[in-house]
Amino acid sequence: MKTLWCIILLLFIPLQSFAAAPNDLYDKRMELYKKAEAISFIPWYYFAAVDQYERNVRQARRDLPKQIGVIGIYIPPERWAGPLNKNQEDQNPFTISQFGGIGIDGNGDGIADRTNDEDVLFAFARFLRSYGTDHTHIKMALWDYYERSKTVDIILGKVKLYKHFGTIQLDQYAFPIPRRFEYSYRSTWGDARGWGGRRIHEGTDIFAHYGTPVRSTCYGIVELKGWNKYGGWRIGIRDINNTYHYFAHLNGFANGLEEGTIVEPGMLIGSVGSSGYGPPGTSGKFPPHLHYGMYKDNGYTEWSFDPYPYLKQWERQERAKKR
């Protein structure tokens, strides 16, 4: 089986390092995902999802090296070379295999380089394939690799998105309130809040009339829907960048919207209300507004960050489109 794997790998022409424009990056990544699919018989969107997850994690953390090529997957030295391998920078495919490392020569140059895009992606492809090629076994492989259920859920959410839209270019965004409606907002992230104990405001309040439409700001998966004593009727959407978009104090939800629903920028998800600060159904304790928050997952934990600059940017972009 190993011999067959190596023969297949050698059929592919190595890709050269390059400085590319954004669209070229998408094309090069998709080219690699498709090659990995051809080799492993695992659909390309699984590799795209893992790569996107890891790229976002590397951007959010300082303990991981910066991405060098077009692929963002980072395989630690001990996993690449083998945990008992004294040479943690080993690039010899044979000795790596003897120590149980997952590193391989993916481009046929005789070197197993964990900074080379093809070597890394095809090593990860072989790891996944060792469990099986169906969804259930791939999910098991991801759990054994990351040992974190939230990470697996986030990756499989990306799988669902890429499979549904058939592209990896899903980084467009929209302002949550349509421009034709009246609204106002300012930067309120970090302000003190007293109800339910001392805490800070983890978002931006967008004031608007009852029933004003609320739209998804991104391509994503509805991760949460329901009642929270602070946020009232609320929706949480996870986008492809490991960012969780939180919409709270809603008056109601769009028909057919459920946990697991795929959404896209500008899609109706609910309406502005004043729900929250009490048991289910509590409303009217404050003026109607949308609380919009953003949270980033870094592979270990999740934290809030100020959404105001992003809201301003999306608002400007929509105004520019109307001109």
N, C-alpha and C positions, 0 to 999 in steps of 0.2 A: 504493500500500500504506500509506504514511504517513497519507493522508487517511482511509482506511478505519479505521485504528487509532484516530485521533483521534475519529471519529464514534462508535465503540464505547465509547471512554472516557467520552464526554459523556453516555452513557445512564445512567451510574451517579451516584447522589446522593452528594455529598461527605459523609464522616463528620466529625462534630464532635469536638473534643478533649474529654476527660472524665476524671474520677477514678473508677476502677472497682474493684470487688471482684475477687478472683482468678478466680472463675468467669466474671465478665463479661469479663475479659481474654481468657480462652480463647475465649469466644463471639465477641468482636470480631475476634480474630486469625483464627479460622476463617472468619468472614464475609469478611475481606479475601482470605484464601487462595482461597476459592471464587470471588470476583470475578476474581482474577488467572487462575484456571483457565478461567473463561468467556471471558476476553479472549484468552488465549494458546493455549488448547487443551493446556496442560501441566498434568498432574494436580496437585492442591492440595498433596500431600505433599512435592513438591520445594520449594515455597516455604516450607512449614512447617519443613523440614529446614535450609534455608539460614538462615532467620530464627532458629531455635533455636541453630544453631552460632554465628552472629554475636552473638547476645545473650550467650551464655556467654563468648565471647572478650572482649567489652566489659566484662563483669563481672570478668574475670581480669587486665585490663591497665589501666595508668594513662595510657598514651599515647593513648587513644581517648576521645572525649567520652561523657558519660553518655547513656543512652537517654532520649528525650523522650516519644515516643508509645508505642503498643502494639507497633510493629514494631521489631526490633532491628538490622536491616540497616544498616550504615554504609557509605556510598559517599563516598570521599575527594573533596575539592573538585576536584582536577585530573582525576579520572575523570568527575565529574558535569558540570563546565563545559567540559572539554576541555583537554588538556595545554598547548596553545599560547594558550589564552584568557587575556588579561591580567587579566580580571575573574574571579578564582577563586570569587567569590560570585555569579556571574551567575545570574539566575532567569528570563531570557528564553528560552523554548523555541527560538525561531528562531536566535538567535546561538549558543546552546549546540550546536544541530545543525550549524551552520556550522564550528564548531571541533572537531567529532567527539566531543563529550561525550555521555554516555548519559542525561543528565537530561531528563525530559519533564514535561509538565503531565498528571498522572494523574487529577485530580478536576474538571477543566473550569473552573478559576478563572483561567486564563490565566497562571499562575505555575508555574515548575518549581522547587519548593522541596524541597531535599534533607533537610529536617527534617520533611516532611509524609509521613505513613504511606502514603497512596495513591500519591503521586508516586514515592516510593522503591520501593515494591513493584512498581508497574507498570513503572517503568524497568528494574528487574531482570528482570521478566517479558519485556519486549521484547528485552533483551539475550540471554536464554536462547533465545527463539524465533528469533532471527536465525541460530542454529546448526541448529535443527530441534526437533521436538517429541518424538522418540523418546528412549529411555534413552541410547543410544550417543552421540547428538549433544549431549544435555544434559550428559553426562559430559565431553565435549570442551569445552563452554562453561565448565564449572566449572573445568577445568584451566587454560584460558586466562585466566580471571578471577583465580584464586588462585595459580596456578603453584606448587602444593605438593601432592604426591600424598597425603600424610597427611590434609590438609584435605579433599580430594575423597573419600577413603575414609570419613572420619568423617561427612561430609554424606550420602553414599549409604547408610551404615549407618542413619542417622536416617530416610531415605526408606523403607528396608525396614521399620523399626519402625512408622512412621506408617501405611504402607500395610497392614501386617498387622493392626494393632489398630483402625484406622479412627478414631482419636482422637488429640488432642495432649495429653491429660491422662495422662501417663505418668511422673509424678514421685513415685509411691509407692515405699517401700523396706521391706526386711525384715531382721531380724537373721539372720546366716548359719547359726546353730545353732538347731534347734528347741528350744523352751522345756522340753520334757519330758525332755531329755537333760542330763546333768551336764556343766558346763563352768565355766571360770574364766578371767579375764583382767584385766589392768591396763594402764596406759599405758606402752608400751615404745618408742614412736617416738623415734628419735634416739639410742637407746642404742648403745654401741660393739659392733662385731662383729669378730671376729678371723679366722674361717675365710676363706681366699681373699684375705687382705690386709685392711688397716685400712679399715673402712667403718662407716657408721651403719645402724641398723635402720630400714628404711623401711616400718614397719607396726606392727600390734598382733598379738601372739600370743594365740590363744584355745586353752587347753589342754582336751583332752577325750580320751575313750577311743578306741582304734583302731576304725574303722568307723562312728564317729558321723556322721550325715548332714550334709553341707554344702550349703547352699542359695544360690541367687542372691540378692543383696541388692537387685536393681534390674531394671527393664525394660532390656534391652540386647541386644547382639550379641556372641556369642563371637568374640573377635578373635584369640585365641591358645589353643592347647592342646598339651601335650606335656611334654617333659623339659627342665629347666634344672639345671645342676650345683649351683647354690645352692638353688633352690626345689624341686627334685625334680619330681614330677608336679604341674603347675600349670595354671591356667586364667586367662585374662584376658578381662574383659567390659567393653565400652564402653557407657555409658549415654547418655541424651539430653542430658546436661549437659556433654559432652566429658570426662567423668571415666572413668578406666580403673580397674576394680576387679580386684585381683590376689589370687588364692587359691592358696597354695603348700603344699608338703609333704603333698600328698594321698596317700591310700592307693589310690585308683582314681577312675575317672570314671563318671558316669551313662551308662546305655546310650543310644546314639543321639546323644550330644552331640558335635558336631563344630564346627570353625571355620565361622562363618557362621550357626550355630543361633541362633534367637530365643529369649530367656529372659525370665522375668518374676519379680517378687519371690516368694520362697518356693519356687521350682522347684528340685528336686534336681539338683545338678550333680556331686557326688562325695562322698567320705567322708574323714574325718580320718586322717592317717597320720604317718609320720616319714621321708618320702623326701627325698633331696637330700644335698648336701655330697659329691658324687662323681659317677662316671659313671652312665649310665642303669641303674636298678635298685637303686642304693645306698639303704639304709634302716636305721633303728635307731641312728643316731648321736646322737640326742637324743630326749627324751620326745615322744610323739605330740601334735601340736597343729596348728591351722590358722594359717598366717601370712596375715593380711589386710592388704592395702595399697591406697592410693588415690592416683591420679596425675591431675593436671590438665593439659590441653592448652590453650595460649593462642594458637594460630595460628602460633607460631614454634618452641616447644619444649614439653617436658613435664617436670613436677617432682612429687615426692611431697609429701604433706601428711599431717598426723596424722589417722588415721581414728577414734581413740578417742572423741572427742566424738560422732561420728555413730553409732558402735556403741551408746553409752549411750542416745542419743536413740531409736534404733530398738528397743532392748530395752525402754525405758519404754513406748513406743507399743504394743508387742505385749502387755505386761503389762496395760495399760489396757483393751485389747480383750477380755481374758479375764474382766474383772470384771463 
